[in-house]
């Protein structure tokens, strides 16, 4: 009787080892925790995008109003300011551009969602 129990225990241990040591071919993809944001700057009535514009992003309207930016960037040759990956939440952004003696400004807000990359256009007015 004792030997039957030992044989059964070894058999069950062997089966458990086989089932727990099997690996799957599925690749585990991590769940994204951030979202991307690119702001493209355009003058009202224009079709092109503006390089050299100053774009700032803030975590509240109050911070935006007081120029307390989380990050501020100058748009590149394609008129884009790439803020990279941000934590989910509400963000407020504005842009200032001076051409000669003319000043242009625009502002807006966006909600960043994990796993979503956004490319938004901000229209500047005089």
N, C-alpha and C positions, 0 to 999 in steps of 0.2 A: 504494500500500500504506500509506504514511504517512497519507494522508488518511482511509482506512478506519479506521485505529486511532484517529485523533482523533475521528471521528464516533462510533465505538463508545464511546470514553471519555466523551464529552459525553452520550451517550444513557444510559450506566450512572450517571453523576453525576446526571442528571435524575431517573432512577428512584429512586436512593438519597435524593435530596432530598424527593421526594414521599412516600415511605414514612416517613421520619424526621420530617417536619413535620406529620403527621396527629396530631390530638389525640383523646383519648377523651372520651366524655360521662360517664364514671364519676367520681364524686367520691371522692377518696382520704380514707379515714377513719383518723385516727391510732389506733394501738393504745394503750389506756389503760395507764398505769403505776402507778395508785393505786386504792384502794378506799375507799368511804365507810363511816362508822360513826355510827349514832345509837343511844344508849342510852335506853331508857324505864324509869322507876323506878316500882315498884309495891310496896305493903306486902303481906306474906303474908296470904292470905285476902281481899284486897281486889280490886275490879274496876276501880277508877279508878287513874290515874297521879298521882304526887306532884310538885308544883312546889316549888321551893326546896331540893331535895336537892343535896348536893355530890358530884359524880362526878369521879373522877380516873382518868387512864389513864397507864400506865407501860410501859416496854419490857422489864421483867423482874420476876419475883416478888420478888426482893430489893429492887428499887427501890420496888415497891408497898408492901412491908412497912415500908419506911423513909420512906414518903410523898414519894418523889422522882418527881414526876409530869412526864410529857412535857407534859401539859395538864390543867387541872382546870376544870370548868364547873359552873354551877348550872342545874338543870333549869328549863325555861321553864314557862309557864302550862299547857302540854299534857303536862308531866312528861317532857320530852325534853331530852337533852344531845346536841347535834350536833357531833361532832368533825371534821366535814368529810372531806376526802380525806387518807388516810394511806398511807405506803409499805407495800408488802407485808411481812408478818412476823407474829410473835406479839406480842400486846399483853395486858396484865393491867389490870383495872379494878376499882374499888371505889366504894362509895357510902355516905355517912353522912347521916342525917337525924335531927333532934331535934324531937320534938313534945311540948311541955310539958317534963316531966321524963323522958320516955321517949326512949331512944336506939335507933335502928335502923341495921343495917349489912348489907351484902352485898358479895360479890366474885365475880369470874369471870375467864375469859380467852377470847380470840378470836383466830382467825387471819385476817388481812386478805389478800385475794387481789385482784390487779389486775383492774379491770373489774367488780368486784362491790360493790354497795352493801348494807350490812347494817343492819337495824333490830332490835335485841335488847331483850328485857325483863329487867331485873335485879330479882329479888325480895328485898326487905329483911326481915330478921327482928330481933326484939328481943333 
